[in-house]
Amino acid sequence: MQTTFTEKQMADPAIKRSNEILRSCVHCGFCTATCPTYQVLGDELDSPRGRIYLIKDMLENERVPDEKTVKHIDRCLSCLACMTTCPSGVHYMHLVDHAREYIDQKYKRPVTDRLLRWILARILPYPMRFRVALLGAKIGRPFARLMPDARLRAMLEMAPKAIPPVSRNDDPQSFAPEGPRRKRVALMTGCAQKALNTDINDATIRLLRRMGCEVVVAEGAGCCGALTHHMGKTSESHATAAKNIRAWCDEMDGDGLDAIVINTSGCGTTVKDYGHMFRNDPLAEDAARVSAIAKDVSEVLIELGNDTPDEEAARPAKDKIAGIDQHQPRDTLPEGMVVAYHAACSLQHGQQIKTYPKDLLKKAGFTVVEPADPHLCCGSAGTYNLMQPEISGQLKERKVRTLMAKNPDVIAAGNIGCMMQIGSAATVPIVHTVELLDWASGGPKPPALSGGSAPLDQIPRLR
């Protein structure tokens, strides 16, 4: 694609990067075939190619964004399926992030839009605030149909039936490994996940300890910044991300870290991009260090399985799950349990991790099936299901229909947003992949499969 940015414009690092991305686009249109919003709406401007044209015109002409441009960019899920499909390597994620920042700075949204975005930015990244909001939404849920705005209805309807108790495992501390230490890792406990589902972090800690990891919850680490980053609120997202960078670098410079483990794939995509986000910041070097060791939990589990000590490797394969010792009783795990695996967009497209979760589940003894069109988004996409409820609802209905067509006993996913979205309509339980792996290797049965919350384990702490 030909661009005509001036020398003055190119002095802006953000424009320079967007220019590189725009010039790599060859207008082929392959991205339209895998874009969920184009599939639903059928409008070229609701495809990556169409949005690229809009962004180019807006940035090149330094134009104040108009309602049409904002509407079509707002409709983008940032599922990044286009990046998987693109034969030219167009880095659409960085381009649309720049466009959103530009819109946030230049465009005055209607009052209701500004209020909604302000509320989401002030609540979702803060677990205790989010819990209070969920309690309020739970009370107001019976009156959701009376709300005049579909987005307000969506906010009320997203409230879970039960709000889990606060997990003490999310507090800054270290958890001792079982047996000799093989790795020292920091677990990112997240923000919304700490309010919506505390079982995921608990299961992750148990599983990593069982595989010989010392697990650290770093002092000062919290929200990854993705929620505000994708709203274009760069200063807010960078302030949040900077706290994580400093917290994890303190651990890296102290007793050291082999990995930063992330069990919410949306957060993982953002943390792995810290190096780019802070490339022109004094924290650039530290941000790059953090991004270099940030890993999805499935990556770490695969590494641990492949790095099994010789004496462990001599054990029969049936006694191990990719290196996870299965010496504890498993008589509560049904043989051949059918797991429908939902591939979160941020994992399969954002991080290009496609097979690890399925491989781990299969090695654990589960029968793994996938829905039709597994590359398409479920419609959650961070806050998308709250800000674009109509489109999100159509994508959810299609995703749930294709998952249920496989007649699964349970659905597994690696992202809390997807779990909440699909779980609101599916007729079988949905759990995180690590919960099933924890269960298969001696941990408790996932509470979602038994209809309640399991008591928190007494886990030895180092500090």
N, C-alpha and C positions, 0 to 999 in steps of 0.2 A: 504494500500500500504506500503510495506517495504521500509525503507530509511536507508542510511548508512552515514549520515553526521558525521564528526569527532567532537570531543569535542571542538576543536578550532573553527570550523565553527559554532557550536551551541552557541558560545559566542556572535555571531552577532544576535541582536534581530530580524532582518528581516529574517535571516535563521531559527531561532527558530520558528517564526510564520509560515513560509512556510512549515517547517517540520511537524508542527501540522496539517496543512491543507492537505498535501500530505498523511499523515498517515490515515486521515479520509476517503480517497477515497477507494472504494471497487471494482472498475473497472466494475460496473454494466452496464454502457452504457446508462442508462435512459436519460442522458443529451443530447445524440445525437438526440433524437426524437424531442427536442424543440430548437435545435441550428439552427439559421437562416443560418449561413454560411455552415453548414453541409448539410442542405436541398438544398442549391443552388449549392454547389460544389461537394458534395458526397465524400469528402476525409476525412478519419478518422483523419488525422492531422489537419483538419479544424473543428474539434469538440472539446468540452471541454476536453474529455478524452484524445484525441490525444495531445492536447496542454499541458495537465498535464504531460504526459510522456516526452515531449520535455523539459519542464521547469525543471522537476526533474533531467534529465540527465545534463542539462546545469548548474544548481546550485550545484548539488552534486559533479560534477567533476571539478567545477570552470572553466568550459570551455569557451573560447572566443566564443561568439555566431556566428554561421555560417549563411549564406544567407538563407538556408532552414528554420532554426528555426525562424529567424526574420520574414520571409515571413508569416509563419503560425500564429505567435503571432500578427503580424500587422493586419492580417485579422480578428482578434477577434473584435467584436463590443462592447464588455463589456455591452451587453444588460442584462446580468445576468439571462436570462431565465433558464439557467442551475441550478442556485441556488434555483429557485422556484421548479424545477423538482426533484432535488437531494434528495433521501431518507436518505442519510447519513449526510446531513448538511455540505457538503464541501463548505468552504467559498472561492469560486473561485475568487471573486473580489480582495481580498487581495493578493492572489497568483499571478494573472496576473499583478497587479500593481507592485509587487516586480520584476517580470520578466521584465517588461518594464523599470524600473529604472536600472536594471542590464544591459540590452541591451544598454540603453542610455550611460552608463558609459564605456562599454567594446567593443561596436561594432562601427566601422567607416562606416557610411552609404555613399552611392554615393553622389556626390556633389549636384545633383538636389534634392535628398531627404533632405539633411541637409538644403539646402536653403529654401525649402518649409516649413519645420518645424520651421525654424528660423522666417520666415515671419509670419506664423500663430501665433506663440508665442508672437511676438512683436506687432501684430495688434488686434487680436480678443478680448483679455481681456481689451482693452482700447477703450472705446466708441467713443471718438473723432477721434482717429486714424482709427478706423473701419469705421466711417462715411466718412472720406476722401477716404479710400480704396474703399468703395462702390460707391462713385462718379466716381472714376477712372474706376471701373469695369463696371459701367453703360455706360460710354463712349465707353469702349472697347468691350462691349457685342456683337454688330453687327459683330465683327471680331472673335468671339469665335471659329468658325469652322476652322479658319486658324491656330489655335494654334496646334503645333505638339504634345503636351503632354495633355493627357485626364484630368489630374489634373488641369492644367491651364485653360482648357475649363470649367471645373466644377466651378472654382473660379469665372470666368466671368459670367457664367450662373446663379450663385446663387444670383447675385445682384438683389434686388427688383426693380420693375418698378418705384416705388416712395419711396423716403427716407423720413421718417417722421420728422417733426420739433423737435428740442430738447425740452423735457418736463421740465418745471421748477419744477415739482413735484418730480424729481429725486434728487434735491439738498438737502443737510442736513437740516432738519427741523422737526417740529412736526405738525400734523394735529389734530384739535380738534374733539372729537366724537360728534355725534348728540345725544343729550340727556345725561342722566347720564352715566358716564364712567363705563364700565363693564370689560374692559381689556386694558392694555397698551402693545402694540406690536411694534417690530421693523420690518420694511419691507425691505427685501433684494431686491434692485432694479436691481442687476445683472450688466452685462457688454454688451454682444452682444445684449441682449434684448433692452437695452437703445438706441441702434442704429437702430435696425430692426423694433421694434414695441413698440411705447410709449403708445399705448392705454391700454396695459395689466396692467401696474403699475397704470395708472390713474383709471381704473375700479376697481382695487383691493383696492385702497385707498378709493374711494367712497363707496364701498360695506362694508368695515370694519368699516368706520365711521358711516354708517347707522345702523350697528349692535352694536354700542356703544363702539367702540374701539378708543383709542387715538393711532394714527399711527406715528411712529418715523422713519425717515430716518437718521441713525446714521452717525455722522461725521467720515470719515476715512474708512467706509465700501465700498467694491467694488466687484471685481471679486472673486468668490469662490475658484478659483484655479484649477477647474476640467480640463480645457482645457490643461494646461501644466502638470498636475498630470498624465493624461492618456497618455501623450507622454513620461513619464518617467523622466521628468525634475523636480525632487523632490525639489531641492533648490528653484527654481522659484515658484512652486506651494505653498510651505510652507511659503515663504515670503509673498505671496498674502493672504493666509489664515490667517497668523498671524495678519495682519492688521485688518481683520474682527473680529478676536477673541478679540483683544484689544478694538476695537470700541464698540462691543456689551457688553463686560464686563464693560466698562465705563458706559453704560446705565443701566446695571443690578445693578451696585454698586451705581448709582445715584438715579434716580426716580423709578428704578425697571422695569423689563420686565416680562410679563406673557408668551410671546412666541416670537420667531423669525420666522416671516412668510416668506415663500419662494414660489413664484408662477412659478418658473422654476424647474421642477422636477429633471433635471440633476444636478442642483446646490444643491437641497435638499438632494440628495443621498450623495453628497460629504460633505456638512456641517454636516450632521448627523454622518459622519465618522471622523470628526475632532478629537474626543476623541482617536481613534485608531491611526490616522496619527501623533498625537503629544504625544503619550503615553510615549516616552522616552525623551521628551523635557521639558525645564523649564516651558513652557506654558501648560503642561499636565493638570493641575487642571482646568485652565480657559477653555481650549479646551473642556474638559468633561462637564463643565457647559453649554457651548454654545450648544454642541450636544444634551444635555438633554432637551433643550427647543426649538430646531429647529423643525418646523412643516410645512408640506405642507399647502397651503391655504385651501384646502378642509378639512383637519383635524380641523383647527381652526373654519371654518364655521359650521362644524358638532357639535363641542363643544359648540359654541355659541347658536346653535339651541336647543341643549339638556339642556342648562343652562338658558332657557328663564325664566324671572321673573314671579311670580305667576299671576300678573295682566295682563301680556302679554299672558300667557298660556290660560287665560279665553277667549281670542278672538277666533272666529271661525277659524278652520284649514285652510279654503280656503283663509283667509286674511294674511296668513303667508307662507313664504318659509323657512322651517327649522329655524324659528325664525326671518326671515327677514320681517320687516313690509312692506306691499304692499299698503300703503294708497295713494301713488301717482298713477296717471292715467297709465293704461297699455293698452290703446286701440290700440297701435301700435304693440303689441305683438300678432302674429297670433296664434290662438288656435290650438293645436295639431301639432305645428311645429315639423318636424321630424329632430332630431339631431343624426347624426352618431357619436358615441363616440369612439375616438381613445385612447387606453390606452398606454401612454408612457412607455417604458421599465423601465426607471429610477423610475417611480412611482409604477407600478405594481410588478416589480421584485426587484428593488433596495430598495424601501421603503415598499413593501408589502401592498400598498394602492390600493385596487381593486374596492370597491363599492362606496366609498364616493362621487366622482364626479358624478356618475350616479344617486345616490340617491338624491343629491342636484338638479340636472337637472329635475328629475321626479317630485320632490316636487314643482319645479318652474312652472310646467305645460307643459313641453316639452315631446314629445314622443321620447324616447331614444332607439336607435337600435345599435347593435354592428356588426362588420364585422366577417366573418369567420376567424378562426385562430387569434383571437385578441392578443394572447401571442407573436406573431412574430413581430420582429422589422421592422420599416419602412425604415431603412437604413441610418438615419441621424447620430445618435450616436456621438454627438459633432462635431469633425472634420472628421469623417469617410467618409462622402459623398464627402469631398474634397481630401482625401488621398487614398480612395479606390472607385473611382467613378463607376467602372464597376459593382462591387458587389452591391454597394449601389443603383445603378440604377435598378437592377433586383428586389431588395427588395422593392423599391419604387413603381415600376410598379405593383407588386403583391398586396401591401397594398392599393394602390389607387383603383385597380380593385375590391377588396373585399369591400371597403367602398362604392364605387359608386353602387355596386350591391344592396345596401339597399335603393337606390333612396332617399337619404336625401335632406333636404332643406339646411342644413349647417352641417359642420363637427366641432366637438369640441375636443380640446386636452389641456393638461396641461403643455406643454413644447414648447418653442419657436423653437427649432431645428426641432422637428416633424412638427410644423406648416409650417415652411419654406419648408421642404422637400415635404410634402404632397401637400401643396398649389401650388407648382410649376407644378403639373400635374392634380390636381383635377378640376372638372368642376363646383363645387359649392364652396362658400366661406368657409374658415376655420378660426375659432376664438378660443380664449382661453375660457375655461369653465367659468372663473370669468366674462368675458364680457357678456355672456348670463345671468348669475345670477344677475349682476348689472342692466341689461336692464329689467329683469323680476321684479325687486324690485324698479323700479322708475328711474333708470339711463337712459342715452341716448342709442339709438340704436347703436350697434357695427358698427363702420365706415366701416368695411369690408362688411357688409350687405347693406350699402347704397352707396358704391362706393366712399367714400371719407373719410377725416379725420375730426373728430368732434372737435369743438373748446375746448380748455382746460377750465375746470370748475374753477370758483373762489372758492378756498377752504380755509376756515379760518385756520390760522396757529397760533401755540402757541409760536413759536420762529423762 
